[in-house]
Amino acid sequence: MKYYIIAGEASGDLHGANLMKELYKQDTQAEIRFWGGDLMQQAGGTLVKHYRDLAFMGFAEVIQNLKTILNNIKICKEDITTFNPDVIIFIDYPGFNMRIAKWARTKGYKTHYYISPQIWAWKENRIKAIKRDVDKMYIILPFEKEFYEVKHQYPVEFVGHPLIDAIQNRPITDKEAFRKENNLDDKPVIALLPGSRKQEIAKMLSVMLSVVDDFPNYQFVIAGAPSQEYSFYEQFLNKRSIHFVSNKTYDLLSISHAALVTSGTATLETALFKVPEVVCYKGNWISYQIAKRIITLKYISLVNLIMDKEVVKELIQGDFNKKSLKAELQKILNPDHREKLLKEYDVLEEKLGGVGASENTARLIIEHLK
């Protein structure tokens, strides 16, 4: 069968790649075209557009790049028409994907959505479009089941969380070799995960790096995003105590003692690696003012949302400053605090279900098509 997959960011690339591997395994005749990144390209198939050309963060940024976005939508529709797939699989990225889904339904294509848009956070009225335009929805967060089926009477499939697969199936890190390759000494490592887009990286790192001199007994390591060149990060590496690794976030987390993490999927990845963390976020002022008026969630990190309580500290916008960050980092370096946090992480992992999200999703997609 022919599959057309659309992922628009780094996390979608990871989950899309694992889904593709399972589709190829379960359907030996599979043909796949996709929008995604390097990991999906390594899995096989044909890359149409890389997510680095699609990533616009925040309301103001979307408006500034509207012409590019509309052109990408046009390219996508034309490419789908030419390929004529048996199914279109959307992976998160709702602003783009829901537009394509609406069009695809009018053209008679089957539409499957893997990793639900976070309509429980904002834009809940999108449920109308999902009911109308999406044939099957595969969810990865346990609380989404009740949201869709009880609150909105829309059947969904809970497949488990693909991060558990991604982490379990990765090659085991040779920790000693990794330290040696990246010129790391024996000091405990504090990982800095500033995000994947240039604008957020610049905002986040400027504050994250401000606390480095206050923790001389630790070494700070920036996790470089696969979508960014090393040259972009050089401006932040003027301190001798700052190290940098590119596209090796999982290896870095496997040796980390603590982490400062930009809100997003990385907060959950860090927790699953059992690394104490402080969650950070600072966005465009206009985008933030709009967002806080329409998003009613108590938390922004997936860890706290899944646990339905504050497990990890969130420093947002004005609260994300040197003084607060230093205080919170000191807390998670405290042995007693760390022990409590790690116990909460164990409960978190249980809530997410076991391994097999990618395998389950591929199987269900193929079953529904047959």
TAWOBEL-V745091 format. One record per residue. N is the residue number from 1. RES is the residue in one small letter. PSI is psi in whole degrees, -180 to 180 (999 if undefined). Layout:
n | res | psi
N | RES | PSI
N | RES | PSI
This chain:
n | res | psi
1 | m | 163
2 | k | 127
3 | y | 134
4 | y | 118
5 | i | 135
6 | i | 112
7 | a | 138
8 | g | 10
9 | e | 176
10 | a | -44
11 | s | -39
12 | g | -35
13 | d | -44
14 | l | -52
15 | h | -34
16 | g | -39
17 | a | -44
18 | n | -35
19 | l | -43
20 | m | -43
21 | k | -41
22 | e | -37
23 | l | -43
24 | y | -35
25 | k | -42
26 | q | -19
27 | d | 97
28 | t | -13
29 | q | 11
30 | a | 135
31 | e | 129
32 | i | 129
33 | r | 148
34 | f | 157
35 | w | 123
36 | g | -135
37 | g | -158
38 | d | -39
39 | l | -40
40 | m | -36
41 | q | -37
42 | q | -27
43 | a | -18
44 | g | -169
45 | g | -171
46 | t | 121
47 | l | 126
48 | v | -49
49 | k | 139
50 | h | 145
51 | y | -19
52 | r | -21
53 | d | 1
54 | l | -14
55 | a | 100
56 | f | 122
57 | m | 127
58 | g | 161
59 | f | -48
60 | a | -41
61 | e | -38
62 | v | -44
63 | i | -42
64 | q | -28
65 | n | 25
66 | l | -39
67 | k | -44
68 | t | -43
69 | i | -46
70 | l | -36
71 | n | -38
72 | n | -38
73 | i | -42
74 | k | -46
75 | i | -43
76 | c | -47
77 | k | -43
78 | e | -39
79 | d | -39
80 | i | -45
81 | t | -43
82 | t | -43
83 | f | -34
84 | n | 65
85 | p | 162
86 | d | -27
87 | v | 146
88 | i | 128
89 | i | 117
90 | f | 135
91 | i | 105
92 | d | -137
93 | y | 57
94 | p | -35
95 | g | -40
96 | f | -50
97 | n | -36
98 | m | -31
99 | r | -43
100 | i | -39
101 | a | -43
102 | k | -46
103 | w | -43
104 | a | -37
105 | r | -37
106 | t | -21
107 | k | -1
108 | g | 11
109 | y | 147
110 | k | 137
111 | t | 119
112 | h | 139
113 | y | 120
114 | y | 121
115 | i | 95
116 | s | 145
117 | p | 146
118 | q | 61
119 | i | -13
120 | w | -15
121 | a | -45
122 | w | 165
123 | k | 47
124 | e | -24
125 | n | -8
126 | r | -13
127 | i | -33
128 | k | -45
129 | a | -38
130 | i | -46
131 | k | -37
132 | r | -39
133 | d | -11
134 | v | 119
135 | d | -45
136 | k | 138
137 | m | 128
138 | y | 117
139 | i | 155
140 | i | -4
141 | l | 129
142 | p | -35
143 | f | -13
144 | e | -26
145 | k | -50
146 | e | -40
147 | f | -48
148 | y | -50
149 | e | -37
150 | v | -50
151 | k | -36
152 | h | 5
153 | q | 46
154 | y | 114
155 | p | 137
156 | v | 166
157 | e | 120
158 | f | 117
159 | v | -2
160 | g | 173
161 | h | 126
162 | p | -17
163 | l | -32
164 | i | -42
165 | d | -48
166 | a | -40
167 | i | -42
168 | q | -35
169 | n | -6
170 | r | 156
171 | p | 141
172 | i | 131
173 | t | 130
174 | d | 96
175 | k | -41
176 | e | -44
177 | a | -39
178 | f | -43
179 | r | -44
180 | k | -44
181 | e | -31
182 | n | 19
183 | n | 40
184 | l | 138
185 | d | -160
186 | d | -3
187 | k | 148
188 | p | 145
189 | v | 133
190 | i | 115
191 | a | 140
192 | l | 115
193 | l | 91
194 | p | 4
195 | g | -170
196 | s | -12
197 | r | 144
198 | k | -45
199 | q | -37
200 | e | -36
201 | i | -47
202 | a | -45
203 | k | -44
204 | m | -45
205 | l | -33
206 | s | -36
207 | v | -43
208 | m | -42
209 | l | -14
210 | s | -18
211 | v | -2
212 | v | -47
213 | d | -16
214 | d | -7
215 | f | 68
216 | p | -17
217 | n | 7
218 | y | 158
219 | q | 134
220 | f | 133
221 | v | 123
222 | i | 131
223 | a | 108
224 | g | 138
225 | a | 145
226 | p | -21
227 | s | -4
228 | q | 145
229 | e | 154
230 | y | -36
231 | s | -32
232 | f | -35
233 | y | -17
234 | e | -33
235 | q | -20
236 | f | -1
237 | l | 33
238 | n | -9
239 | k | 135
240 | r | -22
241 | s | 3
242 | i | 130
243 | h | 167
244 | f | 134
245 | v | 142
246 | s | 131
247 | n | 34
248 | k | 43
249 | t | -41
250 | y | -41
251 | d | -42
252 | l | -46
253 | l | -31
254 | s | -19
255 | i | 5
256 | s | 146
257 | h | -29
258 | a | 170
259 | a | 147
260 | l | 120
261 | v | 130
262 | t | 137
263 | s | 136
264 | g | -163
265 | t | -31
266 | a | -26
267 | t | -37
268 | l | -41
269 | e | -44
270 | t | -42
271 | a | -40
272 | l | -23
273 | f | 1
274 | k | 44
275 | v | 119
276 | p | 140
277 | e | 158
278 | v | 127
279 | v | 132
280 | c | 146
281 | y | 133
282 | k | 117
283 | g | -177
284 | n | 135
285 | w | -45
286 | i | -46
287 | s | -41
288 | y | -42
289 | q | -39
290 | i | -48
291 | a | -44
292 | k | -14
293 | r | -17
294 | i | -14
295 | i | 122
296 | t | 11
297 | l | 150
298 | k | -27
299 | y | 162
300 | i | -19
301 | s | 145
302 | l | -34
303 | v | -51
304 | n | -35
305 | l | -44
306 | i | -40
307 | m | -15
308 | d | 37
309 | k | 167
310 | e | 103
311 | v | -46
312 | v | 146
313 | k | 136
314 | e | 121
315 | l | 110
316 | i | 133
317 | q | -110
318 | g | -29
319 | d | -15
320 | f | 88
321 | n | 171
322 | k | -46
323 | k | -49
324 | s | -41
325 | l | -42
326 | k | -46
327 | a | -43
328 | e | -34
329 | l | -40
330 | q | -38
331 | k | -47
332 | i | -9
333 | l | -11
334 | n | 127
335 | p | -42
336 | d | -43
337 | h | -42
338 | r | -43
339 | e | -43
340 | k | -42
341 | l | -42
342 | l | -33
343 | k | -39
344 | e | -37
345 | y | -37
346 | d | -42
347 | v | -41
348 | l | -47
349 | e | -37
350 | e | -40
351 | k | -28
352 | l | -6
353 | g | 180
354 | g | -163
355 | v | 165
356 | g | 12
357 | a | -47
358 | s | -43
359 | e | -45
360 | n | -44
361 | t | -45
362 | a | -44
363 | r | -46
364 | l | -40
365 | i | -49
366 | i | -42
367 | e | -44
368 | h | -36
369 | l | -37
370 | k | 999
